[in-house]
Amino acid sequence: MYIVIWRYRVDPAQQAKFVKAYGAKGDWFRFFSGSKDYLGTELLADDERPGEYVTVDRWASEEAYSTYLSEHEADYDRLDRRCEALTLSEQRIGAYGPA
């Protein structure tokens, strides 16, 4: 399994839209679901810092993730630009595979 984790600070006025876009069955889920190797995404809210979230994207392998992104780069960029308005900041925490 290969996992990619992102952290977001969300504009309070955009939280409902953010959760809809990044949550289960949201825009990102639908985009990544084009791959049979996509295993799902979890959206987690920070209990101590309102408006902060992380996403945990699960893939069958690093190769599957990289291949899907390279084959769908233009669509990824369009969705990413559209979702930028929902956040105050985003940071890729890291990508993790088997040790």
DSSP file (Angstrom, degrees, kcal/mol; ACC not computed):
  #  RESIDUE AA STRUCTURE BP1 BP2  ACC     N-H-->O    O-->H-N    N-H-->O    O-->H-N    TCO  KAPPA ALPHA  PHI   PSI    X-CA   Y-CA   Z-CA
    1    1 A M              0   0    0      0, 0.0     2,-0.4     0, 0.0    59,-0.2   0.000 360.0 360.0 360.0 148.4    0.0    0.0    0.0
    2    2 A Y  E     -A   59   0A   0     57,-2.7    57,-2.9    59,-0.2     2,-0.4  -0.995 360.0-163.9-127.9 132.1    1.1    3.6   -0.7
    3    3 A I  E     -AB  58  96A   0     93,-3.0    93,-3.3    -2,-0.4     2,-0.4  -0.956   7.5-165.9-124.6 134.2   -0.3    6.5    1.3
    4    4 A V  E     -AB  57  95A   0     53,-2.2    53,-3.0    -2,-0.4     2,-0.4  -0.981  11.4-163.0-119.0 128.8   -0.3   10.2    0.5
    5    5 A I  E     -AB  56  94A   0     89,-2.9    88,-2.0    -2,-0.4    89,-1.5  -0.942   7.6-177.1-119.9 131.5   -1.1   12.7    3.3
    6    6 A W  E     -AB  55  92A   0     49,-1.8    49,-2.1    -2,-0.4     2,-0.4  -0.937  13.0-149.4-122.2 146.7   -2.1   16.4    2.9
    7    7 A R  E     -AB  54  91A   0     84,-3.0    84,-2.6    -2,-0.3     2,-0.4  -0.947  17.3-171.2-115.4 139.3   -2.8   19.0    5.5
    8    8 A Y  E     -AB  53  90A   0     45,-2.9    45,-2.3    -2,-0.4     2,-0.5  -0.977  22.2-155.2-131.4 141.4   -5.3   21.9    4.9
    9    9 A R  E     -AB  52  89A   0     80,-2.3    79,-3.5    -2,-0.4    80,-1.6  -0.985  31.5-149.5-106.9 126.2   -6.3   25.1    6.6
   10   10 A V  E     - B   0  87A   0     41,-3.1    77,-0.2    -2,-0.5     5,-0.1  -0.802  16.7-114.9-108.7 136.6   -9.8   25.9    5.4
   11   11 A D    >   -     0   0    0     75,-1.3     3,-2.7    -2,-0.4     4,-0.4  -0.501  29.2-132.9 -59.6 122.1  -11.5   29.2    5.0
   12   12 A P  G >  S+     0   0    0      0, 0.0     3,-1.0     0, 0.0     4,-0.3   0.830 106.3  55.9 -52.2 -34.4  -14.3   29.1    7.6
   13   13 A A  G 3  S+     0   0    0      1,-0.2     4,-0.2     2,-0.1     3,-0.1   0.642 111.5  44.7 -71.8 -13.1  -16.8   30.4    4.9
   14   14 A Q  G <> S+     0   0    0     -3,-2.7     4,-2.9    72,-0.2    -1,-0.2   0.319  77.7 107.8-112.8   6.1  -15.8   27.5    2.7
   15   15 A Q  H <> S+     0   0    0     -3,-1.0     4,-2.8    -4,-0.4     5,-0.2   0.891  79.7  49.1 -58.2 -44.5  -15.8   24.5    5.2
   16   16 A A  H  > S+     0   0    0     -4,-0.3     4,-2.0     1,-0.2    -1,-0.2   0.917 114.9  45.4 -62.1 -42.6  -19.0   22.9    3.9
   17   17 A K  H  > S+     0   0    0      2,-0.2     4,-2.4     1,-0.2    -1,-0.2   0.890 112.4  52.2 -66.7 -39.1  -17.8   23.1    0.3
   18   18 A F  H  X S+     0   0    0     -4,-2.9     4,-2.9     2,-0.2     5,-0.3   0.954 110.0  47.3 -60.9 -50.2  -14.4   21.8    1.3
   19   19 A V  H  X S+     0   0    0     -4,-2.8     4,-1.9     1,-0.2    -1,-0.2   0.888 112.7  50.4 -60.2 -39.3  -15.8   18.8    3.1
   20   20 A K  H  < S+     0   0    0     -4,-2.0     7,-0.3    -5,-0.2    -1,-0.2   0.909 115.5  42.0 -65.2 -41.7  -18.1   18.0    0.2
   21   21 A A  H  < S+     0   0    0     -4,-2.4     7,-2.1     5,-0.2     8,-0.4   0.871 126.4  30.9 -73.7 -37.8  -15.1   18.2   -2.3
   22   22 A Y  H  < S+     0   0    0     -4,-2.9    -2,-0.2    -5,-0.2    -3,-0.2   0.564 103.2  89.2-101.7 -10.6  -12.6   16.3   -0.2
   23   23 A G  S >< S-     0   0    0     -4,-1.9     3,-2.5    -5,-0.3     6,-0.4  -0.069  94.7 -51.3 -81.4-176.9  -14.8   13.9    1.8
   24   24 A A  T 3  S+     0   0    0      1,-0.3    -1,-0.2    19,-0.1     3,-0.1  -0.333 129.9   6.4 -56.4 127.2  -16.0   10.4    1.0
   25   25 A K  T 3  S+     0   0    0      1,-0.2    -1,-0.3    -3,-0.1    -2,-0.1   0.566 103.8 133.2  73.2  11.4  -17.6   10.4   -2.5
   26   26 A G  S <> S-     0   0    0     -3,-2.5     4,-2.7    -7,-0.1    -5,-0.2  -0.007  76.5 -76.5 -79.8-170.2  -16.5   14.0   -3.1
   27   27 A D  H  > S+     0   0    0     -7,-0.3     4,-2.3     1,-0.2    -5,-0.2   0.887 131.2  46.7 -58.1 -43.9  -14.8   15.5   -6.2
   28   28 A W  H  > S+     0   0    0     -7,-2.1     4,-2.8     2,-0.2     5,-0.3   0.902 111.1  52.2 -68.9 -39.6  -11.3   14.1   -5.4
   29   29 A F  H  > S+     0   0    0     -8,-0.4     4,-2.0    -6,-0.4    -2,-0.2   0.943 111.2  47.3 -58.6 -47.7  -12.8   10.7   -4.6
   30   30 A R  H  < S+     0   0    0     -4,-2.7     4,-0.3     2,-0.2    -2,-0.2   0.897 112.3  50.3 -62.8 -40.1  -14.5   10.7   -8.0
   31   31 A F  H >< S+     0   0    0     -4,-2.3     3,-1.3    -5,-0.2    -2,-0.2   0.965 115.2  41.1 -62.2 -52.3  -11.4   11.8   -9.8
   32   32 A F  H >< S+     0   0    0     -4,-2.8     3,-2.1     1,-0.3     6,-0.3   0.759  97.9  77.3 -69.8 -23.7   -9.1    9.2   -8.3
   33   33 A S  T 3< S+     0   0    0     -4,-2.0    -1,-0.3     1,-0.3    -2,-0.2   0.584  72.2  83.3 -65.2  -7.7  -11.8    6.5   -8.6
   34   34 A G  T <  S+     0   0    0     -3,-1.3     2,-0.4    -4,-0.3    -1,-0.3   0.616  83.6  73.1 -67.0 -11.3  -10.9    6.3  -12.3
   35   35 A S  S X  S-     0   0    0     -3,-2.1     3,-1.1     1,-0.1    30,-0.0  -0.894  71.9-150.3-107.5 133.6   -8.0    4.0  -11.2
   36   36 A K  T 3  S+     0   0    0     -2,-0.4    -1,-0.1     1,-0.2    -3,-0.1   0.666 100.2  61.2 -69.2 -15.3   -8.6    0.4  -10.1
   37   37 A D  T 3  S+     0   0    0     27,-0.1    23,-2.2    22,-0.0     2,-0.5   0.456  76.9 104.2 -92.8  -2.3   -5.6    0.9   -7.9
   38   38 A Y  E <   -C   59   0A   0     -3,-1.1    21,-0.2    -6,-0.3     3,-0.1  -0.703  48.1-174.2 -80.3 126.7   -7.1    3.7   -5.8
   39   39 A L  E     -     0   0A   0     19,-3.1    20,-0.2    -2,-0.5     2,-0.2   0.411  46.6 -85.6-106.8  -0.2   -8.1    2.4   -2.4
   40   40 A G  E     -C   58   0A   0     18,-0.8    18,-3.1   -11,-0.1     2,-0.4  -0.467  32.1-103.0 122.4 168.8   -9.9    5.4   -1.0
   41   41 A T  E     -C   57   0A   0     16,-0.2     2,-0.4    -2,-0.2    16,-0.2  -0.987  16.6-154.5-133.0 140.2   -9.5    8.6    0.9
   42   42 A E  E     -C   56   0A   0     14,-1.8    14,-2.2    -2,-0.4     2,-0.6  -0.960   6.7-155.1-111.6 135.5  -10.1    9.6    4.5
   43   43 A L  E     -C   55   0A   0     -2,-0.4     2,-0.4    12,-0.2    12,-0.2  -0.958  16.5-171.1-107.4 121.6  -10.9   13.2    5.5
   44   44 A L  E     -C   54   0A   0     10,-3.0    10,-2.3    -2,-0.6     2,-0.4  -0.948  12.2-146.7-119.5 133.4  -10.0   13.9    9.1
   45   45 A A  E     -C   53   0A   0     -2,-0.4     2,-0.4     8,-0.2     8,-0.2  -0.791  24.2-116.7 -97.4 139.2  -10.8   17.0   11.1
   46   46 A D        -     0   0    0      6,-2.9     6,-0.3    -2,-0.4     5,-0.2  -0.623  16.6-154.2 -75.4 125.1   -8.4   18.3   13.8
   47   47 A D  S    S+     0   0    0     -2,-0.4    -1,-0.1     1,-0.2    -2,-0.0   0.770  92.7  39.7 -69.0 -27.2  -10.1   18.2   17.2
   48   48 A E  S    S+     0   0    0      1,-0.2    -1,-0.2     4,-0.0    -2,-0.0   0.637 115.4  48.0-101.6 -16.9   -7.9   21.0   18.6
   49   49 A R  S >  S-     0   0    0      3,-0.2     3,-1.8     0, 0.0    -3,-0.4  -0.833  79.8-143.7-129.0  93.4   -7.6   23.3   15.6
   50   50 A P  T 3  S+     0   0    0      0, 0.0     3,-0.1     0, 0.0    -3,-0.1  -0.249  86.4  27.7 -55.5 138.9  -11.0   24.1   14.0
   51   51 A G  T 3  S+     0   0    0      1,-0.3   -41,-3.1    -5,-0.2     2,-0.4   0.460  94.4 114.5  88.1   0.8  -10.7   24.5   10.2
   52   52 A E  E <   +A    9   0A   0     -3,-1.8    -6,-2.9    -6,-0.3     2,-0.3  -0.899  38.1 167.5-108.4 137.0   -7.7   22.2   10.0
   53   53 A Y  E     -AC   8  45A   0    -45,-2.3   -45,-2.9    -2,-0.4     2,-0.3  -0.921  21.7-153.0-138.5 159.1   -8.0   18.9    8.1
   54   54 A V  E     -AC   7  44A   0    -10,-2.3   -10,-3.0    -2,-0.3     2,-0.4  -0.983   8.9-150.9-129.5 149.3   -5.8   16.1    6.7
   55   55 A T  E     -AC   6  43A   0    -49,-2.1   -49,-1.8    -2,-0.3     2,-0.5  -0.944   2.6-159.8-113.9 143.6   -6.6   13.7    3.8
   56   56 A V  E     -AC   5  42A   0    -14,-2.2   -14,-1.8    -2,-0.4     2,-0.5  -0.948   9.7-166.2-123.0 106.5   -5.1   10.2    3.7
   57   57 A D  E     -AC   4  41A   0    -53,-3.0   -53,-2.2    -2,-0.5     2,-0.5  -0.817   6.2-155.2 -96.7 130.3   -5.2    8.9    0.1
   58   58 A R  E     +AC   3  40A   0    -18,-3.1   -19,-3.1    -2,-0.5   -18,-0.8  -0.902  15.2 175.0-112.1 132.9   -4.5    5.1   -0.2
   59   59 A W  E     -AC   2  38A   0    -57,-2.9   -57,-2.7    -2,-0.5   -21,-0.2  -0.901  40.9-119.7-130.5 157.8   -3.2    3.5   -3.3
   60   60 A A  S    S-     0   0    0    -23,-2.2     2,-0.3    -2,-0.3   -22,-0.1   0.842  93.0 -13.9 -65.7 -33.3   -2.1   -0.1   -4.2
   61   61 A S     >  -     0   0    0    -24,-0.2     4,-1.9   -59,-0.1    -1,-0.2  -0.985  63.4-107.2-161.8 163.6    1.4    1.1   -5.0
   62   62 A E  H  > S+     0   0    0     -2,-0.3     4,-2.8     1,-0.2     5,-0.2   0.895 119.7  55.2 -62.9 -40.2    3.6    4.2   -5.6
   63   63 A E  H  > S+     0   0    0      1,-0.2     4,-2.7     2,-0.2     5,-0.2   0.907 106.2  50.2 -61.2 -42.9    3.8    3.2   -9.2
   64   64 A A  H  > S+     0   0    0      2,-0.2     4,-2.3     1,-0.2    -1,-0.2   0.922 112.8  47.0 -61.5 -44.2    0.0    3.1   -9.6
   65   65 A Y  H  X S+     0   0    0     -4,-1.9     4,-2.4     2,-0.2    -2,-0.2   0.951 114.9  45.1 -61.7 -51.2   -0.3    6.6   -8.0
   66   66 A S  H  X S+     0   0    0     -4,-2.8     4,-2.4     1,-0.2    -2,-0.2   0.894 113.5  50.0 -63.0 -41.6    2.4    8.1  -10.1
   67   67 A T  H  X S+     0   0    0     -4,-2.7     4,-2.2    -5,-0.2    -1,-0.2   0.929 110.6  49.0 -64.1 -45.6    1.1    6.6  -13.3
   68   68 A Y  H  X S+     0   0    0     -4,-2.3     4,-1.3    -5,-0.2    -2,-0.2   0.929 112.4  48.3 -61.9 -44.7   -2.4    7.8  -12.7
   69   69 A L  H  < S+     0   0    0     -4,-2.4     3,-0.4     1,-0.2    -1,-0.2   0.918 112.2  48.1 -63.2 -42.1   -1.3   11.3  -12.0
   70   70 A S  H >< S+     0   0    0     -4,-2.4     3,-0.7     1,-0.2    -1,-0.2   0.862 112.8  48.6 -68.0 -33.5    0.9   11.5  -15.0
   71   71 A E  H 3< S+     0   0    0     -4,-2.2    -1,-0.2     1,-0.2    -2,-0.2   0.699 122.8  33.2 -77.2 -18.6   -1.9   10.1  -17.3
   72   72 A H  T 3X S+     0   0    0     -4,-1.3     4,-2.6    -3,-0.4    -1,-0.2  -0.066  76.3 130.4-127.0  32.2   -4.4   12.6  -15.9
   73   73 A E  H <> S+     0   0    0     -3,-0.7     4,-2.7     1,-0.2     5,-0.2   0.883  72.7  50.0 -58.0 -44.9   -2.3   15.6  -15.1
   74   74 A A  H  > S+     0   0    0      1,-0.2     4,-2.1     2,-0.2    -1,-0.2   0.914 113.2  46.2 -64.3 -42.5   -4.5   18.2  -16.9
   75   75 A D  H  > S+     0   0    0      2,-0.2     4,-2.3     1,-0.2     5,-0.2   0.896 112.4  51.3 -65.9 -40.0   -7.6   17.0  -15.1
   76   76 A Y  H  X S+     0   0    0     -4,-2.6     4,-2.8     1,-0.2    -2,-0.2   0.942 110.2  49.1 -60.3 -48.0   -5.8   17.0  -11.8
   77   77 A D  H  X S+     0   0    0     -4,-2.7     4,-2.5     1,-0.2    -2,-0.2   0.887 110.5  50.5 -61.5 -40.3   -4.6   20.5  -12.3
   78   78 A R  H  X S+     0   0    0     -4,-2.1     4,-2.1     2,-0.2    -1,-0.2   0.935 113.7  44.1 -63.4 -46.3   -8.1   21.8  -13.2
   79   79 A L  H  X S+     0   0    0     -4,-2.3     4,-2.0     1,-0.2    -2,-0.2   0.902 113.1  52.0 -65.8 -40.5   -9.6   20.2  -10.1
   80   80 A D  H  X S+     0   0    0     -4,-2.8     4,-1.1    -5,-0.2    -2,-0.2   0.921 110.0  48.4 -62.5 -44.6   -6.7   21.5   -7.9
   81   81 A R  H  X S+     0   0    0     -4,-2.5     4,-0.5     1,-0.2     3,-0.4   0.906 110.9  51.4 -62.2 -41.8   -7.2   25.0   -9.2
   82   82 A R  H >< S+     0   0    0     -4,-2.1     3,-0.5     1,-0.2    -1,-0.2   0.874 112.3  46.2 -63.3 -36.9  -10.9   24.9   -8.6
   83   83 A C  H >< S+     0   0    0     -4,-2.0     3,-1.9     1,-0.2     4,-0.4   0.625  89.7  84.0 -83.6 -13.6  -10.4   23.7   -5.0
   84   84 A E  H >< S+     0   0    0     -4,-1.1     3,-1.3    -3,-0.4    -1,-0.2   0.841  81.9  63.7 -56.9 -33.6   -7.7   26.2   -4.1
   85   85 A A  T << S+     0   0    0     -3,-0.5    -1,-0.3    -4,-0.5    -2,-0.1   0.658  95.8  60.4 -66.8 -15.0  -10.5   28.8   -3.3
   86   86 A L  T <  S+     0   0    0     -3,-1.9   -75,-1.3    -4,-0.1     2,-0.3   0.643 101.1  60.1 -86.5 -15.5  -11.7   26.6   -0.5
   87   87 A T  E <   -B   10   0A   0     -3,-1.3   -77,-0.3    -4,-0.4     3,-0.1  -0.809  56.5-155.9-120.0 154.0   -8.4   26.6    1.5
   88   88 A L  E    S-     0   0A   0    -79,-3.5     2,-0.3     1,-0.4   -78,-0.2   0.738  88.5  -8.4 -89.2 -31.3   -6.2   29.1    3.2
   89   89 A S  E     -B    9   0A   0    -80,-1.6   -80,-2.3     2,-0.0    -1,-0.4  -0.983  57.8-162.8-159.4 156.6   -3.2   26.8    2.8
   90   90 A E  E     -B    8   0A   0     -2,-0.3     2,-0.4   -82,-0.2   -82,-0.2  -0.994   7.8-175.2-142.7 145.3   -2.3   23.3    1.9
   91   91 A Q  E     -B    7   0A   0    -84,-2.6   -84,-3.0    -2,-0.3     2,-0.8  -0.990  26.1-130.6-143.6 129.0    0.8   21.3    2.6
   92   92 A R  E     -B    6   0A   0     -2,-0.4   -86,-0.3   -86,-0.2     3,-0.1  -0.718  19.8-168.8 -78.4 115.7    1.8   17.8    1.4
   93   93 A I  E     -     0   0A   0    -88,-2.0     2,-0.3    -2,-0.8    -1,-0.2   0.917  51.6 -78.1 -72.0 -44.5    2.9   16.0    4.6
   94   94 A G  E     -B    5   0A   0    -89,-1.5   -89,-2.9    -3,-0.1     2,-0.4  -0.950  31.3-100.5 165.0 177.5    4.4   13.1    2.8
   95   95 A A  E     -B    4   0A   0     -2,-0.3     2,-0.4   -91,-0.2   -91,-0.2  -0.996  35.6-165.2-130.2 134.8    4.0    9.9    0.9
   96   96 A Y  E     +B    3   0A   0    -93,-3.3   -93,-3.0    -2,-0.4     3,-0.1  -0.962  12.5 170.0-132.6 136.7    4.6    6.6    2.6
   97   97 A G        -     0   0    0     -2,-0.4   -95,-0.2   -95,-0.2   -36,-0.0  -0.679  50.5 -49.7-128.5-175.0    5.1    3.0    1.5
   98   98 A P              0   0    0      0, 0.0    -1,-0.2     0, 0.0   -96,-0.0  -0.252 360.0 360.0 -60.2 143.5    6.1   -0.2    3.1
   99   99 A A              0   0    0     -3,-0.1    -3,-0.0     0, 0.0     0, 0.0   0.442 360.0 360.0 -86.7 360.0    9.2   -0.2    5.2
